[in-house]
Structures are given as structure tokens and as C-alpha cells.
Amino acid sequence: MDKQRIRSRFSKAAESYHSAAVVQGQIAEKMINLLRNLFLISPDRVLEIGCGTGLFSRLLLQYLSPKHTIFNDICPEMIKSMKSIVLSQHSSRQTALQQYDLRQQTMPQHGSQHYSFICVDAETCNLPGGLDLITSCSTIQWFEDPSAFFTRCHTALHAHGILAFSTFGEENMREISSTTGVGLTYHTQSALVAELLALGYEILSVEEELLSLSFESPLQVLSHLKETGVTGIKNHRWTKSKLQAYCTEYIDRYAVGTRVPLTYHPIYIIAKKK
């Protein structure tokens, strides 16, 4: 996994992501509804992995109102966007905005609410300890070793803390992988659950579904992927002949009338540290 390339593609999509990431927005809404059923009172300490432009972050702040929230993303442009969101939406409240010292294992106490930001690869950074909730939407599929990440989350959570995330399954963007030969290697729902159980988590909720977007042409599908930053898997060079072959095969295999679909396969898992 070329993390530098991934960072670069998402950084370039920072301005277009929020409006283009329609499915990711639907996933964020479903995840927050699952979490609202668990947290009857506001959690103290929350870490969001891969906050992006705040599709899920906004809902997290609105419905869970954590006392201390740490936002993480690998892209500086995304972190900049999140800072702007927090400042604009919460300027009337007493907030403390500061960079979090990764050497610390507890979060500083400031005011009624506290927000901090970590711009780093969540697979390699030291996670803060004593967390009530570690959550992530549409990010973990980019990790090279999810099991190692789940292990570090288990250490960072306090007793009975919650790990809640969405990722994508094997059917995700099947139209792209079958017509271009390019795609991520996705984990199945059962494999993810097995890893979590082996690490000492209790599974509270697990769901998966298929969602589909419809486009006028295969070229529009590529534009959509570029606008959401997910073209950073590898350096795929398009020639005129490759582009024509892609469009022809996509239409032949997947066209529904005059339109073509793009499939998403979200998986939702909520687990508790035993």
C-alpha cells in the first residue's frame, strides 16, 4: 500500500470530497444511529480515525457531544478542513484547540469541550490511552494490517471501551476491479469478526449491505472516484485505447438501460473491549 500516493490523492480531493462522497455520507448516518443506541450519555474521550472533511465528525459532535474529541487524518488538507468546521460550528462555545502531544497518554483537560487534531498515519502513530470510543468511517480498508491496528485500539481503550467502524467488503467497486484489474484487497465480515474475537473484543453489532450509485457513463464513474480520492491504489496509466476498452467492457457487463452502476459494500462493526 503506497501511503504517500493515498495521501496525495485524498489531499487533491479535499475540496470535492464532501459533495461527491454520497455513499460515505449514508454510511456515516447509519454509523451514528448505531452509536446513539449505545451511548445514552456523552462519552468523555473519543478518537476518530480518518476524519476526512467531517462527514461523520459533524454527526459525532451533534449527537454524541463528546467532552474530548481527537480528530485524526493522514492528509493535512483534511485536518485543515476539520479545524475550520470546528471553529465555525463551535465558536460560541468554550473550546480549546491545540495540537495533541503524541507522547502523552492522557488528554489535557480544558473547558467544557476539547478538540485536538493528529495529522499522521493511524497505523503507525501512538494512540492516546483511556478512550471511551475509537471510531472510524470508510477508512480501515486502506490499512495494511487491520489486526495490528485493532490490537493497539484494544490497548488504548479503557475497560469496556467501544471500537466502532465501517469498512468495505469484497463486493466493493466490483465494476472497477473487474474492468481495470485495479482494486483493494478487502476483508470479509466474518474475517474481521474473527480477528476481533481473537483479540479479546465482544461483538455488539455487525451488519453489511450493498449500496449503488448510478452514472450516465463509465467516464463519470472515473470522475466520481477522482473526486472522492480513491484513485490512489496504484499508478494506473490511461491510454486512449485502454480508456475505450474500459468503457466498452463496463457498458457491456453492467449497463442498466442507458446508465451504469457503481457498487459499494459497507460493513459496520461495533465491538467492546472485555
C-alpha positions as CSV (number, residue, x, y, z in Angstrom):
1,M,0.0,0.0,0.0
2,D,1.6,3.3,-1.1
3,K,0.5,5.6,1.7
4,Q,2.2,8.6,0.1
5,R,0.2,8.2,-3.0
6,I,-3.0,7.7,-1.0
7,R,-2.3,10.9,1.0
8,S,-1.7,12.8,-2.2
9,R,-4.9,11.6,-3.9
10,F,-7.1,12.4,-0.9
11,S,-5.4,15.8,-0.5
12,K,-6.2,16.7,-4.1
13,A,-9.8,15.6,-3.4
14,A,-10.2,17.7,-0.2
15,E,-12.4,20.3,-1.9
16,S,-14.6,17.9,-3.9
17,Y,-14.9,15.0,-1.4
18,H,-17.7,16.4,0.8
19,S,-20.2,16.8,-2.1
20,A,-19.1,13.7,-4.1
21,A,-18.9,11.2,-1.3
22,V,-22.7,10.4,-1.3
23,V,-22.4,6.8,-0.2
24,Q,-19.9,7.7,2.5
25,G,-22.4,10.2,3.9
26,Q,-25.1,7.5,4.0
27,I,-22.6,5.2,5.8
28,A,-21.8,7.9,8.4
29,E,-25.5,8.4,9.1
30,K,-26.0,4.7,9.7
31,M,-23.0,4.5,12.0
32,I,-24.1,7.4,14.1
33,N,-27.5,5.8,14.5
34,L,-25.9,2.6,15.7
35,L,-23.8,4.5,18.2
36,R,-26.7,6.6,19.5
37,N,-28.3,3.4,20.7
38,L,-25.2,2.6,22.8
39,F,-24.3,6.0,24.3
40,L,-27.1,7.3,26.4
41,I,-24.8,9.9,27.9
42,S,-21.9,11.7,26.3
43,P,-18.6,9.8,26.2
44,D,-15.7,11.5,27.8
45,R,-12.9,10.7,25.4
46,V,-13.3,9.9,21.7
47,L,-10.8,9.3,18.9
48,E,-12.0,9.5,15.3
49,I,-9.7,7.8,12.7
50,G,-9.7,9.2,9.2
51,C,-12.0,12.2,9.8
52,G,-11.6,13.5,6.3
53,T,-13.8,16.5,5.6
54,G,-16.1,15.8,8.6
55,L,-19.0,13.8,7.1
56,F,-19.1,11.6,10.2
57,S,-17.4,14.1,12.5
58,R,-20.3,16.6,12.3
59,L,-22.8,13.8,13.3
60,L,-20.4,12.6,16.1
61,L,-20.3,16.1,17.6
62,Q,-24.0,16.8,17.2
63,Y,-25.4,13.5,18.5
64,L,-22.8,12.2,21.0
65,S,-21.3,15.5,22.1
66,P,-18.1,14.1,23.5
67,K,-16.3,16.0,26.1
68,H,-12.9,15.4,24.5
69,T,-12.6,14.6,20.8
70,I,-9.4,13.9,18.9
71,F,-9.6,14.0,15.1
72,N,-7.1,12.1,13.0
73,D,-6.4,12.0,9.3
74,I,-3.4,11.3,7.2
75,C,-3.9,14.3,5.0
76,P,-3.0,17.9,6.1
77,E,-5.7,19.3,3.9
78,M,-8.4,17.2,5.6
79,I,-7.2,18.3,9.1
80,K,-7.3,21.9,8.0
81,S,-10.8,21.4,6.8
82,M,-11.8,19.8,10.1
83,K,-10.3,22.7,12.1
84,S,-12.4,25.1,10.1
85,I,-15.5,23.1,10.7
86,V,-15.0,23.0,14.5
87,L,-14.2,26.7,14.6
88,S,-17.2,27.7,12.6
89,Q,-19.7,25.4,14.3
90,H,-18.5,25.7,17.8
91,S,-17.1,29.3,18.0
92,S,-19.8,30.2,20.5
93,R,-18.7,27.6,23.0
94,Q,-15.7,27.4,25.2
95,T,-13.3,25.2,23.3
96,A,-9.6,24.5,23.5
97,L,-7.9,23.9,20.1
98,Q,-4.4,22.7,20.3
99,Q,-2.1,20.1,18.8
100,Y,-2.1,16.9,20.9
101,D,1.2,15.7,22.2
102,L,1.6,12.1,21.0
103,R,3.9,11.4,23.8
104,Q,1.2,11.9,26.3
105,Q,-1.1,9.0,27.3
106,T,-4.0,11.1,28.7
107,M,-5.8,14.0,27.2
108,P,-5.4,17.5,28.7
109,Q,-8.5,18.9,30.5
110,H,-9.8,22.2,29.1
111,G,-13.2,23.9,29.4
112,S,-16.5,22.2,28.7
113,Q,-15.3,20.6,25.4
114,H,-11.9,20.0,23.9
115,Y,-10.8,19.3,20.4
116,S,-7.4,18.3,19.1
117,F,-6.0,17.1,15.8
118,I,-3.5,14.5,14.8
119,C,-2.2,14.6,11.2
120,V,-0.5,11.2,10.9
121,D,-0.9,7.7,9.6
122,A,-3.1,6.0,12.2
123,E,-1.4,2.7,11.5
124,T,2.0,4.0,12.8
125,C,1.2,6.6,15.4
126,N,0.9,6.1,19.2
127,L,-2.7,6.2,20.2
128,P,-3.8,8.2,23.3
129,G,-5.0,6.0,26.2
130,G,-8.1,5.9,28.3
131,L,-10.5,6.3,25.4
132,D,-14.2,5.6,25.7
133,L,-14.7,5.3,21.9
134,I,-12.5,4.8,18.9
135,T,-14.5,5.2,15.8
136,S,-13.9,5.4,12.0
137,C,-16.0,5.5,8.9
138,S,-14.8,4.3,5.5
139,T,-11.1,4.3,6.3
140,I,-9.8,0.9,7.6
141,Q,-9.9,-0.6,4.1
142,W,-6.8,1.4,3.4
143,F,-4.8,-0.2,6.3
144,E,-2.1,-2.7,5.5
145,D,-2.6,-4.6,8.8
146,P,-6.1,-4.0,10.4
147,S,-5.5,-6.7,13.0
148,A,-2.4,-4.9,14.4
149,F,-4.5,-1.7,14.5
150,F,-7.3,-3.4,16.4
151,T,-4.7,-4.6,18.9
152,R,-3.4,-1.1,19.5
153,C,-7.0,0.1,19.8
154,H,-7.6,-2.6,22.5
155,T,-4.7,-1.2,24.5
156,A,-5.9,2.4,24.0
157,L,-9.5,1.8,25.1
158,H,-10.4,1.8,28.8
159,A,-12.2,-1.2,30.3
160,H,-15.4,-1.8,28.3
161,G,-14.5,0.9,25.8
162,I,-16.0,0.7,22.3
163,L,-14.4,0.3,18.9
164,A,-16.9,1.2,16.2
165,F,-16.0,1.3,12.5
166,S,-17.2,0.9,9.0
167,T,-15.1,-0.5,6.2
168,F,-15.8,-2.2,2.8
169,G,-16.3,-5.8,1.8
170,E,-15.3,-7.9,-1.2
171,E,-18.1,-6.6,-3.5
172,N,-17.0,-3.0,-3.1
173,M,-16.5,-1.3,-6.5
174,R,-16.6,-4.7,-8.2
175,E,-17.3,-3.0,-11.6
176,I,-14.0,-1.2,-11.4
177,S,-11.9,-4.1,-10.3
178,S,-13.3,-6.4,-13.0
179,T,-12.9,-3.9,-15.8
180,T,-9.5,-2.4,-14.9
181,G,-7.8,-5.1,-12.8
182,V,-7.2,-2.5,-10.1
183,G,-8.7,-2.7,-6.6
184,L,-8.1,-3.1,-2.9
185,T,-7.9,-6.5,-1.2
186,Y,-11.0,-6.4,1.1
187,H,-11.6,-8.4,4.3
188,T,-14.8,-10.3,4.7
189,Q,-17.2,-9.5,7.5
190,S,-16.5,-13.0,9.1
191,A,-12.7,-12.5,8.9
192,L,-12.9,-9.1,10.6
193,V,-15.2,-10.5,13.4
194,A,-12.9,-13.5,13.9
195,E,-9.9,-11.1,14.3
196,L,-11.7,-9.0,16.8
197,L,-12.9,-12.0,18.9
198,A,-9.3,-13.4,18.9
199,L,-8.0,-10.1,20.3
200,G,-10.5,-10.1,23.2
201,Y,-13.3,-8.0,21.9
202,E,-17.0,-8.7,22.4
203,I,-19.0,-8.1,19.2
204,L,-22.0,-5.9,19.9
205,S,-23.2,-5.3,16.4
206,V,-22.3,-6.4,12.9
207,E,-24.0,-5.6,9.6
208,E,-23.3,-5.3,5.9
209,E,-25.2,-4.1,2.9
210,L,-24.8,-3.3,-0.8
211,L,-25.4,0.3,-2.0
212,S,-25.3,1.5,-5.6
213,L,-24.8,4.8,-7.4
214,S,-25.9,5.3,-11.0
215,F,-24.0,7.3,-13.6
216,E,-24.5,8.3,-17.2
217,S,-21.3,6.7,-18.4
218,P,-18.1,4.8,-17.2
219,L,-16.2,8.1,-17.6
220,Q,-18.5,9.7,-15.0
221,V,-17.6,6.8,-12.7
222,L,-13.9,7.6,-13.0
223,S,-14.6,11.3,-12.3
224,H,-16.5,10.3,-9.2
225,L,-13.6,8.2,-8.0
226,K,-11.2,11.1,-8.6
227,E,-13.5,13.5,-6.7
228,T,-13.6,11.1,-3.7
229,G,-9.8,10.5,-3.7
230,V,-10.0,6.7,-4.2
231,T,-7.7,6.6,-7.2
232,G,-4.6,6.3,-5.1
233,I,-4.3,2.5,-5.1
234,K,-1.6,2.4,-7.7
235,N,-0.3,4.4,-10.7
236,H,-2.7,3.3,-13.4
237,R,-1.8,5.0,-16.7
238,W,-4.7,5.5,-19.0
239,T,-4.1,5.5,-22.8
240,K,-6.8,6.2,-25.4
241,S,-7.1,2.5,-26.2
242,K,-7.3,1.4,-22.5
243,L,-9.9,4.0,-21.8
244,Q,-12.0,2.9,-24.7
245,A,-11.7,-0.8,-23.7
246,Y,-12.7,0.1,-20.2
247,C,-15.8,2.0,-21.3
248,T,-16.9,-0.8,-23.7
249,E,-16.4,-3.6,-21.2
250,Y,-18.1,-1.6,-18.4
251,I,-21.2,-0.9,-20.5
252,D,-21.3,-4.5,-21.9
253,R,-21.2,-6.1,-18.5
254,Y,-23.0,-3.6,-16.2
255,A,-25.2,-1.2,-18.1
256,V,-28.8,-0.9,-17.0
257,G,-30.6,0.9,-19.8
258,T,-28.6,4.0,-20.6
259,R,-26.9,4.2,-17.2
260,V,-24.1,2.3,-15.4
261,P,-23.9,1.4,-11.7
262,L,-21.1,1.5,-9.1
263,T,-21.5,-0.8,-6.2
264,Y,-20.4,-0.1,-2.6
265,H,-20.3,-2.9,0.1
266,P,-20.1,-1.3,3.5
267,I,-19.6,-3.4,6.7
268,Y,-20.4,-2.0,10.1
269,I,-18.9,-3.4,13.3
270,I,-19.2,-2.3,16.9
271,A,-17.1,-4.2,19.4
272,K,-16.4,-3.7,23.1
273,K,-13.2,-4.3,25.0
274,K,-13.7,-7.1,27.5
